[in-house]
Amino acid sequence: MNAANPRAQFEQDGFFIAPAVIPADLIARVRSRIDAVYAGEYETGIPPCGNPKGAKEPPTALVKIDNAHRSDRTIYELVTHPALGKLAAAITGAKFVQAFAVQMLIKPPGGSDTGSVGWHQDQEYWDPCLEGELFTAWVAISDVTAESGPMRFVPGSQNWGLLKAGDFFSANLDALKQRIQQKSGGQAWREVAAVLPPGGVSFHHRLTVHGSGPNLAALPRVSFAIHLRTEKSRLREGVRWQDAGYLNDFNDPVGSPVCYRE
Ligand SMILES: O=C(O)CCC(=O)C(=O)O
């Protein structure tokens, strides 16, 4: 791991694991707002995608709530924290970094594979709408240990091209691995777990293969995946924002806040 040169590390591996960059007091405030949003309390009056009425019971499967930063000011503060934007710019060499979608993720304890995320490349989901330099900052809110089902990255897979062989929503990681390896032409497969303290952040390229297994720890694994773009990205010709699902219009400062500008 080349911690002294995050950009070189990101280019080589397709991901970079940073130490804690978000202050502990903000993480603590965000943690309580996650429970509020999960329960359906929307501070700004704007509901997130995928949780219209809120939930009464603790989750038993992976919870993925999109764009909670539009619903809650503390979560917006996390997404726009200057340390995050600065590091994102350093990793990519960008002049401009903007968030265009945010996933709030709760992986419940209990070891069930309903908490797993299947191997995939993020670009599989964005490709119909977006092109260019896109990547993700994944922020740990809880302590993400080897037992809690951390994200795992396949180093170098950002160079395999867009394979369209993954599936975020499948728990059959072995079958997906086989399919992806086959489509990649039999590339060597190695996995690195992104173990992170609360406030720690990992960054991954749009084509890096990643997934995660069940949470075998005692507490929920809680995080945000903040999807980012640089000035070298764009909405595809002919695509309209109203057809872009959970992706926020780049011209909407609430949905797509600017995280860094040179
Ligand atoms: O949280 C996970 O385990 C997977 C998240 C993910 O797929 C992403 O951040 O792109």
The ligand as a Tripos MOL2 file, in Angstrom:
@<TRIPOS>MOLECULE
LIG
   10     9     1     0     0
SMALL
NO_CHARGES

@<TRIPOS>ATOM
      1 O1        -21.3220   -1.7890    0.7870 O.co2     1 LIG1
      2 C1        -21.0120   -2.7210    0.0670 C.2       1 LIG1
      3 O2        -20.7000   -3.8180    0.5290 O.co2     1 LIG1
      4 C2        -20.9860   -2.5310   -1.4240 C.3       1 LIG1
      5 C3        -21.1610   -1.0960   -1.7920 C.3       1 LIG1
      6 C4        -20.9780   -0.8460   -3.2550 C.2       1 LIG1
      7 O3        -21.2480   -1.6710   -4.0700 O.2       1 LIG1
      8 C5        -20.4430    0.4380   -3.6870 C.2       1 LIG1
      9 O4        -20.0920    1.2740   -2.8350 O.co2     1 LIG1
     10 O5        -20.3210    0.6740   -4.8960 O.co2     1 LIG1
@<TRIPOS>BOND
     1     1     2 2
     2     2     3 1
     3     2     4 1
     4     4     5 1
     5     5     6 1
     6     6     7 2
     7     6     8 1
     8     8     9 2
     9     8    10 1
@<TRIPOS>SUBSTRUCTURE
     1 LIG1         1 GROUP 0 **** ****
